[in-house]
Amino acid sequence: MVVVAAHHGAKLVGMNARMCGRGAQFWVQLLPLIECSELSNAGCGEHSQHLKVKLGELEAELVEINANGEKLQRAYSELAEYKLVLHKAGEFFYSIRSSATAQQREIEAHSISEESVDTPLLLEQEMSTDLSKQVKLGFLAGLVPRVKSMAFERILFRATRGNVFLRQSAVEDPVTDPVSGEKVCTIFFLY
């Protein structure tokens, strides 16, 4: 019986090493079972079966904990990327809005002093433009690995036939890739 407990104990030690300390709580649960089976020779088969069942349950629980930990790490990495993209895009739009506001004030200051006879006619012409000919602009923002940024630019240029406004900025800190789990130097893009 001691040999069976030692074999399963070695199996638990291996699982304990993988879990970085989480297996210690399972040892606390198993110690009474192991001590009980070592002390009593009667009913060794029952205790051995019970010990095997308990080990199977604990191993399945450890596998589930590992899988959930990996999923949580992946989700955390994705959310960190989203947060970084939103922060960089917010900075870009704030700077553009500030410069547009300054330009608007400058134009309004010049237009008041230089108002001409044609101004009302130009405003009417702007109001009567065909709505079907208006172009709707959108944007897309994200992160791309630094080593793939030039290829990304070429693909984007070819796909849009050169009709694209691309803004890029380097991300200071490496970002954890959700798929591989490695730290990657990235570039923020907005087009």
C-alpha positions in Angstrom: 0.0 0.0 0.0 2.9 2.4 0.8 4.2 1.8 -2.8 0.8 2.8 -4.3 0.7 5.9 -2.1 4.3 6.8 -3.0 3.5 6.4 -6.7 0.5 8.7 -6.5 2.3 11.0 -4.2 5.0 11.4 -6.8 2.3 12.1 -9.3 0.9 14.8 -7.0 4.4 16.3 -6.5 4.7 16.7 -10.3 1.3 18.4 -10.5 2.2 20.5 -7.5 5.3 21.8 -9.3 3.1 22.7 -12.3 0.7 24.6 -10.2 3.3 26.7 -8.4 2.0 26.1 -4.9 -1.7 25.5 -5.6 -1.2 21.7 -5.2 -0.3 22.2 -1.5 -3.9 22.6 -0.5 -4.7 19.3 -2.2 -1.9 17.6 -0.2 -3.7 18.7 2.9 -6.8 17.0 1.7 -5.0 13.8 0.8 -2.8 13.4 3.9 -5.6 11.9 6.0 -6.4 9.4 3.3 -2.8 8.3 2.9 -2.2 8.1 6.7 -5.4 6.1 7.1 -4.5 3.7 4.4 -1.0 3.2 5.9 -2.2 2.5 9.4 -4.9 0.0 8.6 -4.2 -3.1 6.6 -7.8 -4.2 6.6 -9.7 -2.8 3.6 -6.5 -1.7 1.7 -8.4 -2.3 -1.6 -11.2 0.1 -0.7 -8.8 2.8 0.5 -6.6 2.3 -2.6 -9.7 2.7 -4.9 -10.9 5.7 -2.9 -7.4 7.2 -3.2 -7.3 6.7 -6.9 -10.7 8.2 -7.4 -9.7 11.2 -5.2 -6.5 11.6 -7.2 -8.4 11.5 -10.5 -10.8 14.2 -9.3 -8.0 16.4 -8.0 -6.0 16.0 -11.3 -9.1 16.9 -13.3 -9.6 20.0 -11.1 -5.9 21.0 -11.6 -6.2 20.7 -15.4 -9.4 22.9 -15.3 -7.6 25.4 -13.1 -4.7 25.6 -15.5 -7.0 26.0 -18.5 -9.0 28.7 -16.8 -5.7 30.5 -15.8 -4.5 30.5 -19.4 -7.9 31.8 -20.6 -7.8 34.6 -18.0 -4.3 35.5 -19.1 -5.3 35.6 -22.7 -8.4 37.8 -22.0 -6.3 40.1 -19.8 -3.7 40.6 -22.6 -6.5 41.3 -25.1 -8.1 43.9 -22.8 -4.7 45.5 -22.2 -4.3 45.9 -26.0 -7.8 47.4 -26.3 -7.1 49.8 -23.5 -3.8 50.9 -25.2 -5.5 51.3 -28.6 -8.3 53.4 -27.0 -5.8 55.6 -25.2 -3.6 56.2 -28.3 -6.7 56.9 -30.5 -8.0 59.3 -27.8 -4.7 61.2 -27.8 -4.8 61.4 -31.6 -8.4 62.7 -31.8 -7.9 65.1 -29.0 -4.9 66.7 -30.7 -6.8 66.8 -34.1 -9.8 68.4 -32.4 -7.6 71.0 -30.7 -5.9 72.0 -33.9 -9.3 72.0 -35.8 -10.8 74.3 -33.2 -7.9 76.7 -33.4 -8.1 76.7 -37.2 -11.9 77.3 -37.0 -11.4 80.3 -34.7 -8.8 81.7 -37.1 -11.1 81.3 -40.1 -14.0 82.9 -38.3 -11.8 85.9 -37.3 -10.7 86.4 -41.0 -14.2 85.8 -42.5 -15.9 88.4 -40.4 -13.5 91.1 -41.5 -13.4 90.0 -45.2 -17.0 89.2 -45.9 -17.9 89.8 -49.5 -21.0 90.0 -51.6 -20.6 86.4 -52.9 -20.7 84.8 -49.4 -24.5 84.2 -49.2 -24.4 82.6 -52.7 -21.6 80.2 -51.7 -23.5 79.2 -48.6 -26.6 78.3 -50.8 -24.4 76.3 -53.1 -23.0 74.3 -50.2 -26.5 73.6 -48.9 -27.7 72.2 -52.3 -25.1 69.5 -52.8 -26.4 66.0 -53.6 -26.4 63.7 -50.6 -25.7 60.6 -52.7 -22.3 62.1 -53.7 -21.1 62.7 -50.2 -18.3 60.5 -49.0 -18.5 59.0 -45.5 -15.2 58.6 -43.8 -14.4 56.1 -41.1 -11.4 55.0 -39.2 -9.7 51.8 -38.0 -7.2 51.6 -35.1 -5.1 48.8 -33.8 -1.7 47.4 -33.0 0.7 45.7 -35.4 4.1 44.2 -34.5 6.9 46.5 -35.3 8.7 44.0 -37.5 5.5 43.8 -39.7 4.7 47.5 -39.9 6.3 48.1 -43.4 4.5 45.1 -44.9 1.3 46.4 -43.3 1.8 49.8 -44.8 2.3 48.3 -48.3 -0.8 46.1 -48.1 -2.9 49.0 -46.8 -1.6 51.3 -49.6 -2.4 48.6 -52.3 -5.8 47.7 -50.9 -6.9 51.4 -50.8 -5.2 52.3 -54.1 -3.3 55.0 -52.2 -6.5 56.7 -50.8 -5.6 56.3 -47.2 -4.4 58.6 -44.4 -2.3 56.5 -42.1 -1.1 57.7 -38.7 1.4 55.5 -36.7 3.2 55.9 -33.4 5.5 53.5 -31.6 4.3 52.0 -28.3 6.8 52.5 -25.6 6.4 49.3 -23.6 6.2 45.8 -25.1 2.7 44.3 -25.2 1.9 40.7 -24.4 0.6 38.9 -27.5 -2.7 37.1 -26.5 -2.1 34.2 -28.8 1.6 33.3 -28.1 1.9 34.9 -24.7 5.2 36.6 -25.6 6.2 40.2 -25.2 6.1 42.0 -28.6 7.2 45.5 -29.6 4.2 47.0 -31.4 3.2 50.1 -33.4 -0.2 51.8 -33.0 -1.9 52.6 -36.3 -4.9 54.6 -37.2 -6.3 55.0 -40.7 
